Amino acid sequence: MRLIKNTTELIRIKDPNIIISLVFENAYTHIEVQAKLDYPVYETTF
């Protein structure tokens, strides 16, 4: 696995509330992104 830099530009995330913590390229077949929201998520009931 290798760490990928400039991930926000690479996957074109436009939401400033998403914080990317780790990005890896696994065996040149797929990219794994670990991210979290900068604000709490409220549950809704339907």
C-alpha positions in Angstrom: 0.0 0.0 0.0 1.2 3.5 -0.7 0.0 6.8 0.7 -1.6 9.2 -1.8 -1.2 12.9 -1.4 -3.5 15.7 -2.6 -6.5 13.4 -2.2 -9.0 16.2 -2.0 -8.0 17.4 -5.5 -7.8 13.8 -6.8 -11.4 12.8 -5.9 -12.8 16.4 -6.2 -14.4 16.7 -2.8 -16.1 20.1 -2.5 -17.6 19.8 1.0 -15.2 21.6 3.4 -16.8 19.6 6.3 -15.3 16.3 5.2 -11.9 15.6 6.7 -9.8 12.9 5.0 -7.6 11.1 7.5 -6.0 8.3 5.4 -5.8 7.3 1.7 -4.1 4.2 0.4 -3.8 2.6 -3.0 -4.1 -1.2 -2.5 -2.2 -3.4 -5.0 -2.9 -0.9 -7.8 -6.5 -2.1 -8.0 -8.5 0.2 -5.8 -8.2 3.2 -3.5 -9.2 3.1 0.2 -10.3 6.5 1.7 -10.9 7.0 5.4 -12.8 10.2 6.2 -15.1 11.8 8.8 -17.5 14.7 9.0 -16.5 17.8 10.9 -19.9 18.2 12.5 -22.2 15.7 14.4 -24.7 13.8 12.3 -28.3 13.8 13.6 -30.5 10.8 13.3 -33.9 11.1 11.6 -36.8 8.7 12.0 -39.1 7.9 9.1 
